[in-house]
């Protein structure tokens, strides 16, 4: 069984994906790309499509029949990638529609929105696996996101690379330009995957 293909279909065909996509479009049309509403809903909407997929499989017992047909590594990677791709794509697609149909003068890069959404969605997946809680999966990324914003604005103003706003609409000159953001966020995603697969493997010992 192709675990990744199955997860991609489940993620992109989910109600959560289309809710996140439409929510992004409506927020941008109502408030704009540089609004607080856009910034603060970003780490929440990207968790809708597939962040709790592991919990659904585990708590329902579905994993007991599914895991032997895929293998642990394929299962974990499929869940992690599908979560990130769906979360990032829902946000980036909403931004692309907004830029194409309503606002063509805003300097927004859907690729950065996608990468940032991918990170926050996957952070939610890690938090859900660690806590075994759907509430933490949806709310945890927002809390960490908001905490990072506060720390940057109040205490570490020179460390703009740690400001999640910069990952969406950079206001400073980054080393290597936007590629610097890709390198930073990409590295953080790799760290998340290492944590995710370690946590899930511990659960799988008892499946």
Secondary structure by P-SEA (a helix, b strand, c coil): caaaaaaaaaaaacaaaaaaaaaaaaaaaccccccaaaaaaaaaaaaccccaaaaaaaaacccccccccccaaaaaaaaaaaaaaaaaaaaaaaaaaaaacccccccccaaaaaaaaaaaaaaaaaaaaaaccaaaaacaaaaaaaaaaaaaaccccccccccccccccccccccccaaaaaaaaaaaaaaaaaaaaaaaaaaaccc
